[in-house]
Amino acid sequence: MSCEHCEMRVRKALEGVEGVKSAKVDHKKGVAVIETEDNVTKESLVKAVNDTGLYEAQV
């Protein structure tokens, strides 16, 4: 991620995952802090970010 627009795209992708309560993304640090329901898997979060086609998530 290189800008605030990147933050927005990643945040929206994460918030689109069912069970995500909130997502805070920091492009400068290259991290996201995500609050979820118990049933949300790491794999579903990684897939959501990777499916944007622009970013590669790691957990």
PDB file with SEQRES, HELIX, SHEET and CRYST1 records, atoms N, CA, C and O in Angstrom:
SEQRES   1 A   59  MET SER CYS GLU HIS CYS GLU MET ARG VAL ARG LYS ALA          
SEQRES   2 A   59  LEU GLU GLY VAL GLU GLY VAL LYS SER ALA LYS VAL ASP          
SEQRES   3 A   59  HIS LYS LYS GLY VAL ALA VAL ILE GLU THR GLU ASP ASN          
SEQRES   4 A   59  VAL THR LYS GLU SER LEU VAL LYS ALA VAL ASN ASP THR          
SEQRES   5 A   59  GLY LEU TYR GLU ALA GLN VAL                                  
HELIX    1 AA1 GLU A    4  GLU A   15  1                                  12    
HELIX    2 AA2 LYS A   42  ASN A   50  1                                   9    
SHEET    1 AA1 2 VAL A  20  ASP A  26  0                                        
SHEET    2 AA1 2 VAL A  31  THR A  36 -1                                        
CRYST1    1.000    1.000    1.000  90.00  90.00  90.00 P 1           1          
ATOM      1  N   MET A   1       0.847  -1.174   0.000  1.00  0.00           N  
ATOM      2  CA  MET A   1       0.000   0.000   0.000  1.00  0.00           C  
ATOM      3  C   MET A   1       0.889   1.233   0.000  1.00  0.00           C  
ATOM      4  O   MET A   1       1.911   1.294   0.683  1.00  0.00           O  
ATOM      5  N   SER A   2       0.474   2.188  -0.772  1.00  0.00           N  
ATOM      6  CA  SER A   2       1.324   3.371  -0.876  1.00  0.00           C  
ATOM      7  C   SER A   2       0.606   4.694  -0.605  1.00  0.00           C  
ATOM      8  O   SER A   2       1.244   5.746  -0.595  1.00  0.00           O  
ATOM      9  N   CYS A   3      -0.712   4.656  -0.385  1.00  0.00           N  
ATOM     10  CA  CYS A   3      -1.427   5.915  -0.182  1.00  0.00           C  
ATOM     11  C   CYS A   3      -2.730   5.690   0.589  1.00  0.00           C  
ATOM     12  O   CYS A   3      -3.099   4.558   0.903  1.00  0.00           O  
ATOM     13  N   GLU A   4      -3.410   6.789   0.883  1.00  0.00           N  
ATOM     14  CA  GLU A   4      -4.679   6.705   1.605  1.00  0.00           C  
ATOM     15  C   GLU A   4      -5.756   6.007   0.776  1.00  0.00           C  
ATOM     16  O   GLU A   4      -6.651   5.368   1.329  1.00  0.00           O  
ATOM     17  N   HIS A   5      -5.669   6.127  -0.536  1.00  0.00           N  
ATOM     18  CA  HIS A   5      -6.627   5.428  -1.398  1.00  0.00           C  
ATOM     19  C   HIS A   5      -6.464   3.917  -1.242  1.00  0.00           C  
ATOM     20  O   HIS A   5      -7.449   3.177  -1.236  1.00  0.00           O  
ATOM     21  N   CYS A   6      -5.222   3.466  -1.115  1.00  0.00           N  
ATOM     22  CA  CYS A   6      -4.964   2.040  -0.872  1.00  0.00           C  
ATOM     23  C   CYS A   6      -5.605   1.604   0.441  1.00  0.00           C  
ATOM     24  O   CYS A   6      -6.225   0.543   0.515  1.00  0.00           O  
ATOM     25  N   GLU A   7      -5.454   2.420   1.468  1.00  0.00           N  
ATOM     26  CA  GLU A   7      -6.070   2.125   2.766  1.00  0.00           C  
ATOM     27  C   GLU A   7      -7.570   1.913   2.596  1.00  0.00           C  
ATOM     28  O   GLU A   7      -8.133   0.955   3.126  1.00  0.00           O  
ATOM     29  N   MET A   8      -8.210   2.805   1.859  1.00  0.00           N  
ATOM     30  CA  MET A   8      -9.651   2.736   1.665  1.00  0.00           C  
ATOM     31  C   MET A   8     -10.051   1.448   0.948  1.00  0.00           C  
ATOM     32  O   MET A   8     -11.019   0.795   1.339  1.00  0.00           O  
ATOM     33  N   ARG A   9      -9.316   1.082  -0.094  1.00  0.00           N  
ATOM     34  CA  ARG A   9      -9.650  -0.127  -0.856  1.00  0.00           C  
ATOM     35  C   ARG A   9      -9.515  -1.374   0.002  1.00  0.00           C  
ATOM     36  O   ARG A   9     -10.372  -2.256  -0.040  1.00  0.00           O  
ATOM     37  N   VAL A  10      -8.439  -1.452   0.781  1.00  0.00           N  
ATOM     38  CA  VAL A  10      -8.228  -2.614   1.645  1.00  0.00           C  
ATOM     39  C   VAL A  10      -9.283  -2.639   2.747  1.00  0.00           C  
ATOM     40  O   VAL A  10      -9.837  -3.696   3.051  1.00  0.00           O  
ATOM     41  N   ARG A  11      -9.563  -1.490   3.344  1.00  0.00           N  
ATOM     42  CA  ARG A  11     -10.572  -1.419   4.402  1.00  0.00           C  
ATOM     43  C   ARG A  11     -11.930  -1.868   3.884  1.00  0.00           C  
ATOM     44  O   ARG A  11     -12.619  -2.643   4.548  1.00  0.00           O  
ATOM     45  N   LYS A  12     -12.322  -1.393   2.708  1.00  0.00           N  
ATOM     46  CA  LYS A  12     -13.618  -1.773   2.144  1.00  0.00           C  
ATOM     47  C   LYS A  12     -13.665  -3.266   1.831  1.00  0.00           C  
ATOM     48  O   LYS A  12     -14.697  -3.910   2.025  1.00  0.00           O  
ATOM     49  N   ALA A  13     -12.564  -3.812   1.353  1.00  0.00           N  
ATOM     50  CA  ALA A  13     -12.511  -5.252   1.078  1.00  0.00           C  
ATOM     51  C   ALA A  13     -12.696  -6.042   2.366  1.00  0.00           C  
ATOM     52  O   ALA A  13     -13.445  -7.019   2.398  1.00  0.00           O  
ATOM     53  N   LEU A  14     -12.019  -5.623   3.420  1.00  0.00           N  
ATOM     54  CA  LEU A  14     -12.131  -6.321   4.702  1.00  0.00           C  
ATOM     55  C   LEU A  14     -13.520  -6.162   5.298  1.00  0.00           C  
ATOM     56  O   LEU A  14     -14.081  -7.122   5.826  1.00  0.00           O  
ATOM     57  N   GLU A  15     -14.075  -4.970   5.220  1.00  0.00           N  
ATOM     58  CA  GLU A  15     -15.409  -4.727   5.768  1.00  0.00           C  
ATOM     59  C   GLU A  15     -16.488  -5.476   4.990  1.00  0.00           C  
ATOM     60  O   GLU A  15     -17.603  -5.652   5.482  1.00  0.00           O  
ATOM     61  N   GLY A  16     -16.159  -5.913   3.780  1.00  0.00           N  
ATOM     62  CA  GLY A  16     -17.097  -6.694   2.984  1.00  0.00           C  
ATOM     63  C   GLY A  16     -17.195  -8.151   3.409  1.00  0.00           C  
ATOM     64  O   GLY A  16     -18.080  -8.876   2.954  1.00  0.00           O  
ATOM     65  N   VAL A  17     -16.290  -8.580   4.280  1.00  0.00           N  
ATOM     66  CA  VAL A  17     -16.323  -9.956   4.782  1.00  0.00           C  
ATOM     67  C   VAL A  17     -17.380 -10.043   5.877  1.00  0.00           C  
ATOM     68  O   VAL A  17     -17.372  -9.260   6.827  1.00  0.00           O  
ATOM     69  N   GLU A  18     -18.284 -11.001   5.734  1.00  0.00           N  
ATOM     70  CA  GLU A  18     -19.335 -11.169   6.741  1.00  0.00           C  
ATOM     71  C   GLU A  18     -18.708 -11.472   8.099  1.00  0.00           C  
ATOM     72  O   GLU A  18     -17.870 -12.365   8.222  1.00  0.00           O  
ATOM     73  N   GLY A  19     -19.122 -10.721   9.109  1.00  0.00           N  
ATOM     74  CA  GLY A  19     -18.609 -10.917  10.460  1.00  0.00           C  
ATOM     75  C   GLY A  19     -17.533  -9.932  10.868  1.00  0.00           C  
ATOM     76  O   GLY A  19     -17.121  -9.911  12.028  1.00  0.00           O  
ATOM     77  N   VAL A  20     -17.064  -9.105   9.925  1.00  0.00           N  
ATOM     78  CA  VAL A  20     -16.081  -8.077  10.269  1.00  0.00           C  
ATOM     79  C   VAL A  20     -16.826  -6.897  10.884  1.00  0.00           C  
ATOM     80  O   VAL A  20     -17.734  -6.333  10.273  1.00  0.00           O  
ATOM     81  N   LYS A  21     -16.432  -6.539  12.091  1.00  0.00           N  
ATOM     82  CA  LYS A  21     -17.059  -5.417  12.800  1.00  0.00           C  
ATOM     83  C   LYS A  21     -16.396  -4.096  12.424  1.00  0.00           C  
ATOM     84  O   LYS A  21     -17.078  -3.089  12.231  1.00  0.00           O  
ATOM     85  N   SER A  22     -15.061  -4.100  12.318  1.00  0.00           N  
ATOM     86  CA  SER A  22     -14.338  -2.888  11.936  1.00  0.00           C  
ATOM     87  C   SER A  22     -12.976  -3.267  11.382  1.00  0.00           C  
ATOM     88  O   SER A  22     -12.436  -4.331  11.685  1.00  0.00           O  
ATOM     89  N   ALA A  23     -12.432  -2.375  10.564  1.00  0.00           N  
ATOM     90  CA  ALA A  23     -11.094  -2.567  10.000  1.00  0.00           C  
ATOM     91  C   ALA A  23     -10.406  -1.211   9.952  1.00  0.00           C  
ATOM     92  O   ALA A  23     -10.929  -0.254   9.380  1.00  0.00           O  
ATOM     93  N   LYS A  24      -9.235  -1.141  10.556  1.00  0.00           N  
ATOM     94  CA  LYS A  24      -8.418   0.069  10.506  1.00  0.00           C  
ATOM     95  C   LYS A  24      -7.141  -0.287   9.760  1.00  0.00           C  
ATOM     96  O   LYS A  24      -6.441  -1.233  10.122  1.00  0.00           O  
ATOM     97  N   VAL A  25      -6.845   0.478   8.717  1.00  0.00           N  
ATOM     98  CA  VAL A  25      -5.723   0.175   7.839  1.00  0.00           C  
ATOM     99  C   VAL A  25      -4.748   1.337   7.856  1.00  0.00           C  
ATOM    100  O   VAL A  25      -5.156   2.497   7.800  1.00  0.00           O  
ATOM    101  N   ASP A  26      -3.453   1.026   7.932  1.00  0.00           N  
ATOM    102  CA  ASP A  26      -2.402   2.047   7.946  1.00  0.00           C  
ATOM    103  C   ASP A  26      -1.427   1.758   6.809  1.00  0.00           C  
ATOM    104  O   ASP A  26      -0.642   0.812   6.880  1.00  0.00           O  
ATOM    105  N   HIS A  27      -1.479   2.580   5.757  1.00  0.00           N  
ATOM    106  CA  HIS A  27      -0.612   2.330   4.602  1.00  0.00           C  
ATOM    107  C   HIS A  27       0.854   2.586   4.915  1.00  0.00           C  
ATOM    108  O   HIS A  27       1.725   1.962   4.309  1.00  0.00           O  
ATOM    109  N   LYS A  28       1.144   3.475   5.830  1.00  0.00           N  
ATOM    110  CA  LYS A  28       2.541   3.772   6.171  1.00  0.00           C  
ATOM    111  C   LYS A  28       3.206   2.587   6.856  1.00  0.00           C  
ATOM    112  O   LYS A  28       4.375   2.292   6.609  1.00  0.00           O  
ATOM    113  N   LYS A  29       2.453   1.910   7.719  1.00  0.00           N  
ATOM    114  CA  LYS A  29       2.982   0.740   8.425  1.00  0.00           C  
ATOM    115  C   LYS A  29       2.718  -0.554   7.662  1.00  0.00           C  
ATOM    116  O   LYS A  29       3.348  -1.578   7.926  1.00  0.00           O  
ATOM    117  N   GLY A  30       1.786  -0.503   6.720  1.00  0.00           N  
ATOM    118  CA  GLY A  30       1.445  -1.691   5.948  1.00  0.00           C  
ATOM    119  C   GLY A  30       0.690  -2.732   6.751  1.00  0.00           C  
ATOM    120  O   GLY A  30       0.861  -3.933   6.542  1.00  0.00           O  
ATOM    121  N   VAL A  31      -0.149  -2.269   7.673  1.00  0.00           N  
ATOM    122  CA  VAL A  31      -0.891  -3.196   8.532  1.00  0.00           C  
ATOM    123  C   VAL A  31      -2.371  -2.838   8.585  1.00  0.00           C  
ATOM    124  O   VAL A  31      -2.786  -1.719   8.283  1.00  0.00           O  
ATOM    125  N   ALA A  32      -3.145  -3.840   8.984  1.00  0.00           N  
ATOM    126  CA  ALA A  32      -4.567  -3.637   9.243  1.00  0.00           C  
ATOM    127  C   ALA A  32      -4.896  -4.268  10.588  1.00  0.00           C  
ATOM    128  O   ALA A  32      -4.408  -5.350  10.914  1.00  0.00           O  
ATOM    129  N   VAL A  33      -5.721  -3.587  11.359  1.00  0.00           N  
ATOM    130  CA  VAL A  33      -6.228  -4.116  12.622  1.00  0.00           C  
ATOM    131  C   VAL A  33      -7.713  -4.342  12.414  1.00  0.00           C  
ATOM    132  O   VAL A  33      -8.454  -3.419  12.077  1.00  0.00           O  
ATOM    133  N   ILE A  34      -8.141  -5.586  12.620  1.00  0.00           N  
ATOM    134  CA  ILE A  34      -9.500  -5.971  12.271  1.00  0.00           C  
ATOM    135  C   ILE A  34     -10.201  -6.548  13.489  1.00  0.00           C  
ATOM    136  O   ILE A  34      -9.663  -7.418  14.173  1.00  0.00           O  
ATOM    137  N   GLU A  35     -11.401  -6.059  13.755  1.00  0.00           N  
ATOM    138  CA  GLU A  35     -12.238  -6.608  14.820  1.00  0.00           C  
ATOM    139  C   GLU A  35     -13.330  -7.433  14.153  1.00  0.00           C  
ATOM    140  O   GLU A  35     -14.044  -6.946  13.276  1.00  0.00           O  
ATOM    141  N   THR A  36     -13.454  -8.703  14.583  1.00  0.00           N  
ATOM    142  CA  THR A  36     -14.391  -9.613  13.927  1.00  0.00           C  
ATOM    143  C   THR A  36     -15.236 -10.399  14.928  1.00  0.00           C  
ATOM    144  O   THR A  36     -14.955 -10.444  16.126  1.00  0.00           O  
ATOM    145  N   GLU A  37     -16.277 -11.011  14.382  1.00  0.00           N  
ATOM    146  CA  GLU A  37     -17.033 -12.025  15.113  1.00  0.00           C  
ATOM    147  C   GLU A  37     -16.115 -13.245  15.225  1.00  0.00           C  
ATOM    148  O   GLU A  37     -15.112 -13.340  14.517  1.00  0.00           O  
ATOM    149  N   ASP A  38     -16.460 -14.168  16.108  1.00  0.00           N  
ATOM    150  CA  ASP A  38     -15.630 -15.354  16.319  1.00  0.00           C  
ATOM    151  C   ASP A  38     -15.536 -16.267  15.099  1.00  0.00           C  
ATOM    152  O   ASP A  38     -14.555 -16.997  14.955  1.00  0.00           O  
ATOM    153  N   ASN A  39     -16.534 -16.239  14.220  1.00  0.00           N  
ATOM    154  CA  ASN A  39     -16.578 -17.176  13.096  1.00  0.00           C  
ATOM    155  C   ASN A  39     -15.766 -16.739  11.878  1.00  0.00           C  
ATOM    156  O   ASN A  39     -15.728 -17.474  10.892  1.00  0.00           O  
ATOM    157  N   VAL A  40     -15.128 -15.599  11.905  1.00  0.00           N  
ATOM    158  CA  VAL A  40     -14.360 -15.108  10.756  1.00  0.00           C  
ATOM    159  C   VAL A  40     -12.980 -15.764  10.759  1.00  0.00           C  
ATOM    160  O   VAL A  40     -12.280 -15.764  11.772  1.00  0.00           O  
ATOM    161  N   THR A  41     -12.604 -16.322   9.613  1.00  0.00           N  
ATOM    162  CA  THR A  41     -11.307 -16.991   9.514  1.00  0.00           C  
ATOM    163  C   THR A  41     -10.249 -16.051   8.938  1.00  0.00           C  
ATOM    164  O   THR A  41     -10.559 -15.106   8.213  1.00  0.00           O  
ATOM    165  N   LYS A  42      -9.007 -16.333   9.276  1.00  0.00           N  
ATOM    166  CA  LYS A  42      -7.892 -15.571   8.707  1.00  0.00           C  
ATOM    167  C   LYS A  42      -7.887 -15.716   7.193  1.00  0.00           C  
ATOM    168  O   LYS A  42      -7.595 -14.767   6.466  1.00  0.00           O  
ATOM    169  N   GLU A  43      -8.213 -16.917   6.730  1.00  0.00           N  
ATOM    170  CA  GLU A  43      -8.213 -17.183   5.293  1.00  0.00           C  
ATOM    171  C   GLU A  43      -9.220 -16.307   4.552  1.00  0.00           C  
ATOM    172  O   GLU A  43      -8.944 -15.852   3.442  1.00  0.00           O  
ATOM    173  N   SER A  44     -10.382 -16.067   5.154  1.00  0.00           N  
ATOM    174  CA  SER A  44     -11.388 -15.234   4.483  1.00  0.00           C  
ATOM    175  C   SER A  44     -10.929 -13.781   4.388  1.00  0.00           C  
ATOM    176  O   SER A  44     -11.247 -13.087   3.422  1.00  0.00           O  
ATOM    177  N   LEU A  45     -10.186 -13.327   5.385  1.00  0.00           N  
ATOM    178  CA  LEU A  45      -9.662 -11.958   5.360  1.00  0.00           C  
ATOM    179  C   LEU A  45      -8.568 -11.818   4.308  1.00  0.00           C  
ATOM    180  O   LEU A  45      -8.544 -10.847   3.552  1.00  0.00           O  
ATOM    181  N   VAL A  46      -7.667 -12.791   4.263  1.00  0.00           N  
ATOM    182  CA  VAL A  46      -6.595 -12.777   3.262  1.00  0.00           C  
ATOM    183  C   VAL A  46      -7.197 -12.823   1.863  1.00  0.00           C  
ATOM    184  O   VAL A  46      -6.770 -12.083   0.977  1.00  0.00           O  
ATOM    185  N   LYS A  47      -8.185 -13.689   1.663  1.00  0.00           N  
ATOM    186  CA  LYS A  47      -8.826 -13.803   0.353  1.00  0.00           C  
ATOM    187  C   LYS A  47      -9.470 -12.488  -0.064  1.00  0.00           C  
ATOM    188  O   LYS A  47      -9.358 -12.088  -1.223  1.00  0.00           O  
ATOM    189  N   ALA A  48     -10.134 -11.818   0.851  1.00  0.00           N  
ATOM    190  CA  ALA A  48     -10.794 -10.550   0.528  1.00  0.00           C  
ATOM    191  C   ALA A  48      -9.791  -9.519   0.022  1.00  0.00           C  
ATOM    192  O   ALA A  48     -10.056  -8.815  -0.953  1.00  0.00           O  
ATOM    193  N   VAL A  49      -8.651  -9.433   0.678  1.00  0.00           N  
ATOM    194  CA  VAL A  49      -7.626  -8.470   0.256  1.00  0.00           C  
ATOM    195  C   VAL A  49      -7.006  -8.913  -1.063  1.00  0.00           C  
ATOM    196  O   VAL A  49      -6.854  -8.103  -1.978  1.00  0.00           O  
ATOM    197  N   ASN A  50      -6.649 -10.182  -1.169  1.00  0.00           N  
ATOM    198  CA  ASN A  50      -6.024 -10.676  -2.394  1.00  0.00           C  
ATOM    199  C   ASN A  50      -6.962 -10.577  -3.594  1.00  0.00           C  
ATOM    200  O   ASN A  50      -6.508 -10.362  -4.718  1.00  0.00           O  
ATOM    201  N   ASP A  51      -8.259 -10.730  -3.365  1.00  0.00           N  
ATOM    202  CA  ASP A  51      -9.231 -10.657  -4.462  1.00  0.00           C  
ATOM    203  C   ASP A  51      -9.362  -9.259  -5.057  1.00  0.00           C  
ATOM    204  O   ASP A  51      -9.957  -9.104  -6.124  1.00  0.00           O  
ATOM    205  N   THR A  52      -8.824  -8.245  -4.396  1.00  0.00           N  
ATOM    206  CA  THR A  52      -8.826  -6.912  -5.006  1.00  0.00           C  
ATOM    207  C   THR A  52      -7.948  -6.898  -6.245  1.00  0.00           C  
ATOM    208  O   THR A  52      -8.130  -6.068  -7.135  1.00  0.00           O  
ATOM    209  N   GLY A  53      -6.988  -7.827  -6.298  1.00  0.00           N  
ATOM    210  CA  GLY A  53      -6.076  -7.905  -7.426  1.00  0.00           C  
ATOM    211  C   GLY A  53      -4.936  -6.915  -7.355  1.00  0.00           C  
ATOM    212  O   GLY A  53      -4.087  -6.877  -8.246  1.00  0.00           O  
ATOM    213  N   LEU A  54      -4.908  -6.114  -6.306  1.00  0.00           N  
ATOM    214  CA  LEU A  54      -3.892  -5.072  -6.190  1.00  0.00           C  
ATOM    215  C   LEU A  54      -2.936  -5.277  -5.023  1.00  0.00           C  
ATOM    216  O   LEU A  54      -1.852  -4.694  -4.991  1.00  0.00           O  
ATOM    217  N   TYR A  55      -3.338  -6.104  -4.069  1.00  0.00           N  
ATOM    218  CA  TYR A  55      -2.564  -6.246  -2.839  1.00  0.00           C  
ATOM    219  C   TYR A  55      -2.443  -7.715  -2.481  1.00  0.00           C  
ATOM    220  O   TYR A  55      -3.278  -8.529  -2.874  1.00  0.00           O  
ATOM    221  N   GLU A  56      -1.400  -8.052  -1.733  1.00  0.00           N  
ATOM    222  CA  GLU A  56      -1.210  -9.413  -1.252  1.00  0.00           C  
ATOM    223  C   GLU A  56      -1.159  -9.376   0.264  1.00  0.00           C  
ATOM    224  O   GLU A  56      -0.263  -8.772   0.853  1.00  0.00           O  
ATOM    225  N   ALA A  57      -2.127 -10.025   0.887  1.00  0.00           N  
ATOM    226  CA  ALA A  57      -2.211 -10.023   2.350  1.00  0.00           C  
ATOM    227  C   ALA A  57      -1.392 -11.160   2.938  1.00  0.00           C  
ATOM    228  O   ALA A  57      -1.232 -12.216   2.325  1.00  0.00           O  
ATOM    229  N   GLN A  58      -0.877 -10.924   4.135  1.00  0.00           N  
ATOM    230  CA  GLN A  58      -0.177 -11.935   4.922  1.00  0.00           C  
ATOM    231  C   GLN A  58      -0.690 -11.841   6.340  1.00  0.00           C  
ATOM    232  O   GLN A  58      -1.025 -10.760   6.825  1.00  0.00           O  
ATOM    233  N   VAL A  59      -0.748 -12.993   7.008  1.00  0.00           N  
ATOM    234  CA  VAL A  59      -1.186 -13.017   8.404  1.00  0.00           C  
ATOM    235  C   VAL A  59      -0.026 -13.466   9.261  1.00  0.00           C  
ATOM    236  O   VAL A  59      -0.160 -13.562  10.480  1.00  0.00           O  
TER     237      VAL A  59                                                      
END                                                                             
